[in-house]
Amino acid sequence: MPGAVLTEREHSVPLVHGDASRGTISVFTRELAAPDGFDRPYLVFLQGGPGFEATRPTSPPSGWMARALGDFRVLLLDQRGTGRSSPVGPVIPGAAPADQAEYLTHFRADSIVRDLELIRDELGVERWSLLGQSFGGFTSLSYLSLAPEGLREVLITGGLAPITNRPVDEVYAATWARVREANQRYHARYPGDLERLRTILRRLDEEDVRLPNGDRLRSRRLRQTGMWLGDSAGFERLHHLLELPFGSAAFLSDAQMASPWERNPIYATLHESSYADGGATRWSAHRLAPEEAMTGDLLGAEHVFPWMWDDYSGLRAHREVAQLLAQHSWPRLYDADRLARNEVPVAATVYVDDVYVERSFAEETARGVRGLRAWVTNEYAHNGLRADGERILGRLLDMVRGRA
């Protein structure tokens, strides 16, 4: 395509690393190189999520990708279970829910890291660089814990996960407090929307309102539009939804498309597990939810609830799988001792008002990774890399290479 040469590959990797008897899955990568850049080192992009495929390149490349192509060949990974990498959903392999749940236990960051190590060996790369956005940053920390010898440098944007076995309930208590602040900022900007929101929620409790796909739109589903509050344009997106006439085709269509849970089922099913550095999550976000997030006007963010497998028709078939995974005791994702001895150059952004990744925990992680240089900024929301990627990537490269 104009501005870049693309190379697509499919890699066969074990479903269960270390157990060849469990068979293989396919993992897809797309390499982008400038026409004169085939001798440049690799930068592997790790997408946010979990459960989302890699960014699809535009023609010509723009934003962070355009900046990256000046220094690197960019490798876009569809993480296992997403995009073109043996995607999960609508069917999950397995004869019974217990088998399906066990299958999904192999789709966390530790398995993604081991996939990348096999791909690195296959491509004959001695070391490569990482750019991890959000969950991609979580995965980068797992990479630094499991296989730092394969890394040249690591760049993380809005993705410094807790690395000290912090209880998942502490994480979700913090995210509920953070999203409450975002709700307050929203209503300060659009004070007329609070009464409008309350009216809509009340009507959804009283009336049988159906979305275009036939699902009932309940107030609890509409409260999940608070996910937008973590995005730089999210306040406006929410306002534009609430200003639409209740029950109109536009309102119902936009409400149906408001969340990615059904399109990306791993996002719903394994989301809490991405914070589980050991132990079970037991529906943490649901248990820690304030009452006004359940029956009032407090909008939630990246909070998963057991009722979603009833209200979202695309998730219903996996209700029992989700219940089993919520009780699953997960292994550790990070090696805090190894990270404290880290020798790989790391630079990261920490967003002051990040609704999704708690700032105080991110700053704690920054102190716990030896040599990590943190850029703490209130200039951007969680989607800073998408909003101003050329500047952010450029600054992180300067930081990690000692130029800033």
C-alpha positions as a Markdown table, in Angstrom:
| # | Residue | x | y | z |
|---|---|---|---|---|
| 1 | Met | 0.0 | 0.0 | 0.0 |
| 2 | Pro | 1.2 | 3.6 | -0.4 |
| 3 | Gly | 3.9 | 4.4 | 2.1 |
| 4 | Ala | 4.6 | 0.8 | 3.3 |
| 5 | Val | 5.2 | -2.7 | 2.1 |
| 6 | Leu | 3.1 | -5.4 | 3.9 |
| 7 | Thr | 4.1 | -9.0 | 4.6 |
| 8 | Glu | 1.5 | -11.3 | 6.2 |
| 9 | Arg | 2.4 | -14.5 | 8.0 |
| 10 | Glu | 0.6 | -17.3 | 9.8 |
| 11 | His | 2.5 | -19.0 | 12.6 |
| 12 | Ser | 1.7 | -22.4 | 14.1 |
| 13 | Val | 2.1 | -22.3 | 17.9 |
| 14 | Pro | 1.1 | -24.7 | 20.7 |
| 15 | Leu | -2.2 | -24.2 | 22.3 |
| 16 | Val | -0.5 | -25.1 | 25.6 |
| 17 | His | 3.1 | -24.2 | 25.6 |
| 18 | Gly | 5.1 | -27.1 | 27.0 |
| 19 | Asp | 2.4 | -29.7 | 26.1 |
| 20 | Ala | 2.6 | -30.6 | 22.4 |
| 21 | Ser | -0.2 | -33.2 | 22.9 |
| 22 | Arg | -2.8 | -30.4 | 23.1 |
| 23 | Gly | -2.3 | -29.4 | 19.4 |
| 24 | Thr | -1.7 | -26.1 | 17.8 |
| 25 | Ile | -3.4 | -22.8 | 17.0 |
| 26 | Ser | -2.6 | -20.3 | 14.3 |
| 27 | Val | -1.3 | -16.8 | 15.1 |
| 28 | Phe | -1.3 | -14.1 | 12.5 |
| 29 | Thr | 1.2 | -11.2 | 12.1 |
| 30 | Arg | 1.3 | -8.4 | 9.6 |
| 31 | Glu | 4.7 | -6.7 | 9.0 |
| 32 | Leu | 4.9 | -3.1 | 7.7 |
| 33 | Ala | 8.2 | -1.7 | 6.4 |
| 34 | Ala | 8.9 | 1.5 | 4.6 |
| 35 | Pro | 10.0 | 0.8 | 1.0 |
| 36 | Asp | 13.6 | 1.5 | 2.0 |
| 37 | Gly | 13.3 | 0.1 | 5.5 |
| 38 | Phe | 13.7 | -3.7 | 5.2 |
| 39 | Asp | 17.0 | -3.6 | 7.1 |
| 40 | Arg | 15.5 | -1.8 | 10.1 |
| 41 | Pro | 15.0 | -3.5 | 13.5 |
| 42 | Tyr | 11.6 | -4.7 | 14.5 |
| 43 | Leu | 9.0 | -2.9 | 16.7 |
| 44 | Val | 6.3 | -5.3 | 17.9 |
| 45 | Phe | 3.0 | -3.6 | 18.6 |
| 46 | Leu | 0.9 | -5.1 | 21.4 |
| 47 | Gln | -2.8 | -4.0 | 21.2 |
| 48 | Gly | -5.0 | -3.1 | 24.2 |
| 49 | Gly | -7.7 | -5.4 | 25.3 |
| 50 | Pro | -7.6 | -8.2 | 26.1 |
| 51 | Gly | -9.4 | -9.7 | 23.1 |
| 52 | Phe | -8.7 | -7.2 | 20.4 |
| 53 | Glu | -6.9 | -7.7 | 17.2 |
| 54 | Ala | -4.0 | -5.5 | 16.2 |
| 55 | Thr | -4.5 | -2.1 | 14.7 |
| 56 | Arg | -5.2 | -2.3 | 11.0 |
| 57 | Pro | -2.9 | 0.0 | 9.0 |
| 58 | Thr | -4.3 | 2.9 | 7.0 |
| 59 | Ser | -3.1 | 4.1 | 3.6 |
| 60 | Pro | -0.8 | 5.9 | 3.9 |
| 61 | Pro | 0.3 | 5.1 | 7.5 |
| 62 | Ser | -0.4 | 7.9 | 10.0 |
| 63 | Gly | 0.1 | 8.7 | 13.7 |
| 64 | Trp | 2.4 | 6.5 | 15.7 |
| 65 | Met | 2.7 | 4.0 | 12.9 |
| 66 | Ala | 4.1 | 6.7 | 10.5 |
| 67 | Arg | 6.6 | 7.7 | 13.1 |
| 68 | Ala | 7.6 | 4.1 | 13.8 |
| 69 | Leu | 8.3 | 3.3 | 10.2 |
| 70 | Gly | 11.1 | 5.9 | 10.2 |
| 71 | Asp | 13.1 | 3.8 | 12.6 |
| 72 | Phe | 11.6 | 0.3 | 12.5 |
| 73 | Arg | 9.8 | -2.5 | 10.7 |
| 74 | Val | 6.5 | -2.7 | 12.5 |
| 75 | Leu | 5.1 | -6.1 | 13.4 |
| 76 | Leu | 1.4 | -6.1 | 14.2 |
| 77 | Leu | 0.3 | -9.2 | 16.2 |
| 78 | Asp | -3.2 | -10.5 | 16.3 |
| 79 | Gln | -3.0 | -11.9 | 19.8 |
| 80 | Arg | -4.1 | -15.5 | 20.1 |
| 81 | Gly | -7.9 | -15.8 | 20.0 |
| 82 | Thr | -8.4 | -12.4 | 18.2 |
| 83 | Gly | -8.6 | -11.2 | 14.6 |
| 84 | Arg | -7.1 | -13.8 | 12.3 |
| 85 | Ser | -5.4 | -15.8 | 15.1 |
| 86 | Ser | -7.7 | -18.8 | 15.8 |
| 87 | Pro | -10.4 | -16.4 | 16.9 |
| 88 | Val | -12.6 | -17.2 | 19.9 |
| 89 | Gly | -16.3 | -16.9 | 19.4 |
| 90 | Pro | -19.1 | -17.4 | 18.7 |
| 91 | Val | -18.0 | -21.0 | 19.2 |
| 92 | Ile | -15.4 | -21.9 | 21.9 |
| 93 | Pro | -13.6 | -25.3 | 21.3 |
| 94 | Gly | -14.6 | -27.9 | 23.9 |
| 95 | Ala | -17.3 | -30.5 | 24.4 |
| 96 | Ala | -18.6 | -29.0 | 27.7 |
| 97 | Pro | -18.4 | -25.7 | 29.5 |
| 98 | Ala | -15.6 | -27.0 | 31.7 |
| 99 | Asp | -13.5 | -27.9 | 28.6 |
| 100 | Gln | -14.2 | -24.5 | 27.0 |
| 101 | Ala | -13.2 | -22.7 | 30.2 |
| 102 | Glu | -10.0 | -24.7 | 30.4 |
| 103 | Tyr | -9.3 | -23.8 | 26.7 |
| 104 | Leu | -9.6 | -20.1 | 27.5 |
| 105 | Thr | -7.1 | -20.3 | 30.4 |
| 106 | His | -4.4 | -20.4 | 27.7 |
| 107 | Phe | -5.2 | -17.0 | 26.2 |
| 108 | Arg | -3.6 | -14.7 | 28.8 |
| 109 | Ala | -0.5 | -12.5 | 28.5 |
| 110 | Asp | 1.9 | -15.3 | 29.5 |
| 111 | Ser | 0.8 | -17.4 | 26.5 |
| 112 | Ile | 1.0 | -14.4 | 24.2 |
| 113 | Val | 4.6 | -13.8 | 25.3 |
| 114 | Arg | 5.5 | -17.4 | 24.6 |
| 115 | Asp | 3.9 | -17.1 | 21.1 |
| 116 | Leu | 6.1 | -14.1 | 20.4 |
| 117 | Glu | 9.2 | -15.8 | 21.5 |
| 118 | Leu | 8.5 | -18.6 | 19.0 |
| 119 | Ile | 7.8 | -16.1 | 16.3 |
| 120 | Arg | 11.0 | -14.2 | 17.1 |
| 121 | Asp | 13.0 | -17.4 | 16.7 |
| 122 | Glu | 11.2 | -18.2 | 13.5 |
| 123 | Leu | 12.1 | -14.8 | 12.0 |
| 124 | Gly | 15.7 | -15.1 | 13.2 |
| 125 | Val | 15.5 | -11.9 | 15.3 |
| 126 | Glu | 18.1 | -11.6 | 18.0 |
| 127 | Arg | 16.1 | -8.9 | 20.0 |
| 128 | Trp | 13.2 | -6.6 | 19.2 |
| 129 | Ser | 11.5 | -3.6 | 20.6 |
| 130 | Leu | 7.9 | -3.5 | 22.1 |
| 131 | Leu | 5.2 | -0.9 | 22.0 |
| 132 | Gly | 2.4 | -1.9 | 24.4 |
| 133 | Gln | -0.8 | 0.1 | 24.6 |
| 134 | Ser | -3.0 | -0.6 | 27.7 |
| 135 | Phe | -3.3 | -4.4 | 28.0 |
| 136 | Gly | -0.4 | -4.5 | 25.6 |
| 137 | Gly | 1.6 | -2.8 | 28.3 |
| 138 | Phe | 0.5 | -5.5 | 30.8 |
| 139 | Thr | 1.8 | -8.1 | 28.3 |
| 140 | Ser | 5.0 | -6.1 | 27.9 |
| 141 | Leu | 5.6 | -6.4 | 31.7 |
| 142 | Ser | 4.9 | -10.2 | 31.4 |
| 143 | Tyr | 7.5 | -10.3 | 28.6 |
| 144 | Leu | 10.1 | -8.5 | 30.8 |
| 145 | Ser | 9.3 | -11.1 | 33.5 |
| 146 | Leu | 9.4 | -14.2 | 31.3 |
| 147 | Ala | 11.9 | -13.5 | 28.5 |
| 148 | Pro | 13.7 | -10.2 | 28.7 |
| 149 | Glu | 16.6 | -11.6 | 26.7 |
| 150 | Gly | 14.5 | -11.2 | 23.6 |
| 151 | Leu | 14.0 | -7.5 | 24.1 |
| 152 | Arg | 16.0 | -4.5 | 23.0 |
| 153 | Glu | 13.7 | -1.8 | 24.6 |
| 154 | Val | 10.1 | -1.5 | 25.8 |
| 155 | Leu | 7.7 | 1.4 | 25.3 |
| 156 | Ile | 4.4 | 1.4 | 27.3 |
| 157 | Thr | 1.4 | 3.7 | 26.9 |
| 158 | Gly | -1.2 | 3.7 | 29.6 |
| 159 | Gly | -0.4 | 0.1 | 30.5 |
| 160 | Leu | 1.6 | -0.2 | 33.8 |
| 161 | Ala | -0.3 | -2.9 | 35.6 |
| 162 | Pro | 0.2 | -3.7 | 39.3 |
| 163 | Ile | 3.1 | -6.2 | 39.6 |
| 164 | Thr | 3.2 | -6.9 | 43.3 |
| 165 | Asn | 0.4 | -9.4 | 43.6 |
| 166 | Arg | -2.0 | -6.6 | 44.5 |
| 167 | Pro | -5.5 | -8.1 | 45.3 |
| 168 | Val | -7.8 | -7.6 | 42.3 |
| 169 | Asp | -10.4 | -6.1 | 44.7 |
| 170 | Glu | -8.1 | -3.2 | 45.4 |
| 171 | Val | -7.8 | -2.7 | 41.6 |
| 172 | Tyr | -11.5 | -2.5 | 41.1 |
| 173 | Ala | -12.2 | -0.4 | 44.2 |
| 174 | Ala | -9.7 | 2.1 | 42.7 |
| 175 | Thr | -11.3 | 2.0 | 39.2 |
| 176 | Trp | -14.8 | 2.6 | 40.7 |
| 177 | Ala | -13.4 | 5.7 | 42.5 |
| 178 | Arg | -11.8 | 6.9 | 39.3 |
| 179 | Val | -14.9 | 6.5 | 37.1 |
| 180 | Arg | -16.9 | 8.3 | 39.8 |
| 181 | Glu | -14.6 | 11.3 | 39.2 |
| 182 | Ala | -15.1 | 11.0 | 35.5 |
| 183 | Asn | -18.9 | 11.0 | 35.9 |
| 184 | Gln | -18.5 | 14.2 | 38.0 |
| 185 | Arg | -16.4 | 15.9 | 35.3 |
| 186 | Tyr | -18.9 | 14.9 | 32.6 |
| 187 | His | -21.9 | 16.4 | 34.4 |
| 188 | Ala | -19.9 | 19.6 | 35.1 |
| 189 | Arg | -19.4 | 19.9 | 31.4 |
| 190 | Tyr | -22.9 | 18.9 | 30.4 |
| 191 | Pro | -25.1 | 19.8 | 33.5 |
| 192 | Gly | -28.3 | 19.3 | 31.6 |
| 193 | Asp | -27.6 | 15.7 | 30.9 |
| 194 | Leu | -28.0 | 14.4 | 34.5 |
| 195 | Glu | -31.8 | 14.8 | 34.5 |
| 196 | Arg | -31.9 | 13.5 | 30.9 |
| 197 | Leu | -29.9 | 10.4 | 31.9 |
| 198 | Arg | -32.1 | 9.8 | 34.9 |
| 199 | Thr | -35.2 | 10.0 | 32.7 |
| 200 | Ile | -33.8 | 7.5 | 30.2 |
| 201 | Leu | -32.7 | 5.1 | 32.9 |
| 202 | Arg | -36.2 | 5.2 | 34.5 |
| 203 | Arg | -37.9 | 4.6 | 31.3 |
| 204 | Leu | -35.7 | 1.6 | 30.5 |
| 205 | Asp | -36.6 | 0.1 | 33.9 |
| 206 | Glu | -40.3 | 0.6 | 33.1 |
| 207 | Glu | -40.6 | -0.1 | 29.4 |
| 208 | Asp | -39.6 | -3.1 | 27.2 |
| 209 | Val | -37.3 | -1.3 | 24.8 |
| 210 | Arg | -35.7 | -3.5 | 22.1 |
| 211 | Leu | -32.4 | -3.0 | 20.3 |
| 212 | Pro | -32.2 | -3.7 | 16.5 |
| 213 | Asn | -30.9 | -7.2 | 17.3 |
| 214 | Gly | -33.8 | -8.0 | 19.5 |
| 215 | Asp | -32.0 | -7.7 | 22.9 |
| 216 | Arg | -33.8 | -5.7 | 25.6 |
| 217 | Leu | -32.1 | -2.5 | 26.4 |
| 218 | Arg | -32.1 | -2.3 | 30.2 |
| 219 | Ser | -30.8 | 0.5 | 32.3 |
| 220 | Arg | -27.8 | -1.6 | 33.5 |
| 221 | Arg | -26.7 | -2.0 | 29.9 |
| 222 | Leu | -26.9 | 1.7 | 29.2 |
| 223 | Arg | -24.8 | 2.5 | 32.3 |
| 224 | Gln | -22.0 | 0.7 | 30.5 |
| 225 | Thr | -21.6 | 3.7 | 28.2 |
| 226 | Gly | -19.5 | 5.1 | 31.0 |
| 227 | Met | -16.7 | 3.2 | 29.2 |
| 228 | Trp | -16.5 | 6.2 | 26.9 |
| 229 | Leu | -15.5 | 8.5 | 29.7 |
| 230 | Gly | -12.0 | 7.3 | 29.5 |
| 231 | Asp | -11.5 | 8.4 | 25.9 |
| 232 | Ser | -10.5 | 11.9 | 24.8 |
| 233 | Ala | -13.6 | 12.3 | 22.7 |
| 234 | Gly | -15.8 | 10.1 | 25.0 |
| 235 | Phe | -17.7 | 12.9 | 26.8 |
| 236 | Glu | -19.0 | 14.2 | 23.5 |
| 237 | Arg | -19.8 | 10.7 | 22.3 |
| 238 | Leu | -21.9 | 10.1 | 25.4 |
| 239 | His | -23.6 | 13.5 | 25.1 |
| 240 | His | -24.5 | 12.9 | 21.5 |
| 241 | Leu | -26.1 | 9.6 | 22.5 |
| 242 | Leu | -28.1 | 11.1 | 25.3 |
| 243 | Glu | -29.4 | 14.0 | 23.2 |
| 244 | Leu | -31.0 | 11.7 | 20.7 |
| 245 | Pro | -34.8 | 11.2 | 21.0 |
| 246 | Phe | -35.4 | 8.2 | 23.3 |
| 247 | Gly | -36.4 | 5.1 | 21.3 |
| 248 | Ser | -35.5 | 6.6 | 17.9 |
| 249 | Ala | -33.7 | 4.4 | 15.4 |
| 250 | Ala | -30.5 | 6.4 | 15.9 |
| 251 | Phe | -30.6 | 6.1 | 19.7 |
| 252 | Leu | -31.2 | 2.4 | 19.6 |
| 253 | Ser | -28.6 | 1.7 | 17.0 |
| 254 | Asp | -25.9 | 3.7 | 18.8 |
| 255 | Ala | -26.8 | 2.1 | 22.1 |
| 256 | Gln | -26.4 | -1.3 | 20.6 |
| 257 | Met | -23.0 | -0.5 | 19.2 |
| 258 | Ala | -21.8 | 1.2 | 22.4 |
| 259 | Ser | -19.7 | -1.7 | 23.7 |
| 260 | Pro | -17.4 | -4.2 | 22.1 |
| 261 | Trp | -18.3 | -7.1 | 24.4 |
| 262 | Glu | -20.0 | -9.3 | 21.7 |
| 263 | Arg | -17.6 | -8.5 | 18.9 |
| 264 | Asn | -14.6 | -9.4 | 21.1 |
| 265 | Pro | -15.8 | -12.1 | 23.6 |
| 266 | Ile | -12.4 | -12.5 | 25.1 |
| 267 | Tyr | -12.7 | -8.9 | 26.3 |
| 268 | Ala | -15.6 | -9.8 | 28.4 |
| 269 | Thr | -14.7 | -13.3 | 29.5 |
| 270 | Leu | -11.0 | -12.7 | 30.3 |
| 271 | His | -11.0 | -9.0 | 31.2 |
| 272 | Glu | -10.8 | -9.5 | 35.0 |
| 273 | Ser | -8.2 | -12.2 | 34.6 |
| 274 | Ser | -5.8 | -9.6 | 33.1 |
| 275 | Tyr | -5.5 | -8.1 | 36.6 |
| 276 | Ala | -5.3 | -11.5 | 38.3 |
| 277 | Asp | -1.6 | -11.8 | 39.3 |
| 278 | Gly | -2.6 | -15.0 | 41.1 |
| 279 | Gly | -5.9 | -16.1 | 42.6 |
| 280 | Ala | -9.5 | -15.9 | 41.4 |
| 281 | Thr | -11.4 | -12.7 | 40.6 |
| 282 | Arg | -14.9 | -13.9 | 41.6 |
| 283 | Trp | -16.6 | -11.1 | 39.7 |
| 284 | Ser | -14.6 | -8.4 | 41.5 |
| 285 | Ala | -16.0 | -5.4 | 39.6 |
| 286 | His | -19.6 | -6.5 | 40.4 |
| 287 | Arg | -18.9 | -7.2 | 44.1 |
| 288 | Leu | -17.2 | -3.8 | 44.5 |
| 289 | Ala | -19.7 | -1.8 | 42.5 |
| 290 | Pro | -21.3 | 1.1 | 44.4 |
| 291 | Glu | -25.1 | 0.9 | 44.8 |
| 292 | Glu | -25.6 | 3.9 | 42.5 |
| 293 | Ala | -23.8 | 2.0 | 39.7 |
| 294 | Met | -26.4 | -0.8 | 40.0 |
| 295 | Thr | -29.6 | 1.2 | 40.4 |
| 296 | Gly | -28.7 | 4.8 | 40.2 |
| 297 | Asp | -27.1 | 7.2 | 37.7 |
| 298 | Leu | -23.4 | 6.3 | 38.1 |
| 299 | Leu | -22.0 | 5.1 | 34.8 |
| 300 | Gly | -19.4 | 2.3 | 34.9 |
| 301 | Ala | -16.3 | 1.8 | 32.7 |
| 302 | Glu | -14.4 | -1.4 | 32.0 |
| 303 | His | -16.5 | -3.3 | 34.6 |
| 304 | Val | -17.7 | -6.8 | 33.9 |
| 305 | Phe | -20.9 | -8.1 | 35.4 |
| 306 | Pro | -22.4 | -11.6 | 35.5 |
| 307 | Trp | -25.7 | -10.3 | 34.1 |
| 308 | Met | -24.0 | -9.5 | 30.8 |
| 309 | Trp | -24.2 | -13.1 | 29.8 |
| 310 | Asp | -28.0 | -12.7 | 30.0 |
| 311 | Asp | -28.5 | -9.3 | 28.5 |
| 312 | Tyr | -26.1 | -9.7 | 25.5 |
| 313 | Ser | -27.4 | -12.3 | 23.2 |
| 314 | Gly | -23.9 | -12.8 | 21.7 |
| 315 | Leu | -22.6 | -13.9 | 25.1 |
| 316 | Arg | -25.4 | -16.1 | 26.3 |
| 317 | Ala | -24.0 | -19.4 | 25.0 |
| 318 | His | -20.9 | -18.9 | 27.2 |
| 319 | Arg | -22.6 | -18.0 | 30.5 |
| 320 | Glu | -21.4 | -21.1 | 32.3 |
| 321 | Val | -17.9 | -20.7 | 30.9 |
| 322 | Ala | -17.7 | -17.1 | 32.3 |
| 323 | Gln | -18.9 | -18.4 | 35.7 |
| 324 | Leu | -16.2 | -21.1 | 35.8 |
| 325 | Leu | -13.5 | -18.6 | 34.8 |
| 326 | Ala | -14.6 | -16.2 | 37.5 |
| 327 | Gln | -13.8 | -18.9 | 40.1 |
| 328 | His | -10.6 | -20.1 | 38.4 |
| 329 | Ser | -7.4 | -19.6 | 40.4 |
| 330 | Trp | -5.0 | -17.9 | 38.0 |
| 331 | Pro | -1.2 | -18.3 | 38.1 |
| 332 | Arg | 1.2 | -15.3 | 38.5 |
| 333 | Leu | 1.7 | -13.0 | 35.5 |
| 334 | Tyr | 4.7 | -11.0 | 36.7 |
| 335 | Asp | 8.0 | -11.7 | 38.5 |
| 336 | Ala | 8.5 | -8.6 | 40.7 |
| 337 | Asp | 12.0 | -9.7 | 41.7 |
| 338 | Arg | 13.1 | -10.0 | 38.2 |
| 339 | Leu | 11.6 | -6.7 | 37.2 |
| 340 | Ala | 13.4 | -5.1 | 40.1 |
| 341 | Arg | 16.7 | -6.3 | 38.5 |
| 342 | Asn | 15.5 | -5.4 | 35.0 |
| 343 | Glu | 18.3 | -4.4 | 32.5 |
| 344 | Val | 16.1 | -3.7 | 29.4 |
| 345 | Pro | 15.5 | 0.1 | 28.8 |
| 346 | Val | 11.8 | 0.9 | 29.4 |
| 347 | Ala | 9.9 | 4.2 | 29.0 |
| 348 | Ala | 6.2 | 4.6 | 29.8 |
| 349 | Thr | 3.4 | 7.1 | 29.9 |
| 350 | Val | 1.2 | 7.4 | 33.0 |
| 351 | Tyr | -2.0 | 9.3 | 32.4 |
| 352 | Val | -3.1 | 11.4 | 35.4 |
| 353 | Asp | -6.8 | 10.9 | 34.9 |
| 354 | Asp | -6.7 | 7.4 | 33.4 |
| 355 | Val | -10.2 | 5.9 | 34.0 |
| 356 | Tyr | -9.0 | 2.3 | 33.1 |
| 357 | Val | -5.5 | 1.9 | 34.6 |
| 358 | Glu | -5.2 | 3.4 | 38.1 |
| 359 | Arg | -2.5 | 6.1 | 38.2 |
| 360 | Ser | -1.3 | 5.4 | 41.7 |
| 361 | Phe | -0.7 | 1.7 | 40.9 |
| 362 | Ala | 1.0 | 2.6 | 37.7 |
| 363 | Glu | 3.4 | 4.9 | 39.5 |
| 364 | Glu | 4.1 | 2.2 | 42.0 |
| 365 | Thr | 4.9 | -0.2 | 39.1 |
| 366 | Ala | 7.2 | 2.4 | 37.5 |
| 367 | Arg | 9.2 | 2.5 | 40.7 |
| 368 | Gly | 9.3 | -1.3 | 40.8 |
| 369 | Val | 10.8 | -1.8 | 37.4 |
| 370 | Arg | 14.5 | -1.0 | 37.4 |
| 371 | Gly | 15.5 | 1.7 | 35.0 |
| 372 | Leu | 11.9 | 2.5 | 33.9 |
| 373 | Arg | 11.5 | 6.2 | 32.9 |
| 374 | Ala | 7.9 | 7.4 | 33.4 |
| 375 | Trp | 6.2 | 10.4 | 31.7 |
| 376 | Val | 3.4 | 11.3 | 34.0 |
| 377 | Thr | 1.1 | 13.6 | 32.1 |
| 378 | Asn | -2.4 | 15.2 | 32.2 |
| 379 | Glu | -2.3 | 16.1 | 28.5 |
| 380 | Tyr | -4.0 | 12.9 | 27.3 |
| 381 | Ala | -6.6 | 10.4 | 28.2 |
| 382 | His | -6.1 | 6.6 | 28.0 |
| 383 | Asn | -6.2 | 6.7 | 24.2 |
| 384 | Gly | -3.3 | 9.1 | 23.9 |
| 385 | Leu | -1.4 | 6.9 | 21.5 |
| 386 | Arg | -4.3 | 7.0 | 19.1 |
| 387 | Ala | -5.0 | 10.7 | 19.6 |
| 388 | Asp | -1.4 | 12.0 | 19.3 |
| 389 | Gly | 0.7 | 8.9 | 18.6 |
| 390 | Glu | 3.5 | 10.6 | 16.5 |
| 391 | Arg | 4.4 | 12.9 | 19.4 |
| 392 | Ile | 4.0 | 10.3 | 22.2 |
| 393 | Leu | 6.0 | 7.6 | 20.4 |
| 394 | Gly | 8.7 | 10.2 | 19.5 |
| 395 | Arg | 9.1 | 11.3 | 23.1 |
| 396 | Leu | 9.1 | 7.7 | 24.5 |
| 397 | Leu | 11.9 | 6.8 | 22.0 |
| 398 | Asp | 13.9 | 9.9 | 23.2 |
| 399 | Met | 13.4 | 8.9 | 26.8 |
| 400 | Val | 14.3 | 5.2 | 26.4 |
| 401 | Arg | 17.4 | 6.2 | 24.4 |
| 402 | Gly | 18.6 | 8.9 | 26.8 |
| 403 | Arg | 17.8 | 11.8 | 24.5 |
| 404 | Ala | 15.2 | 13.4 | 26.9 |
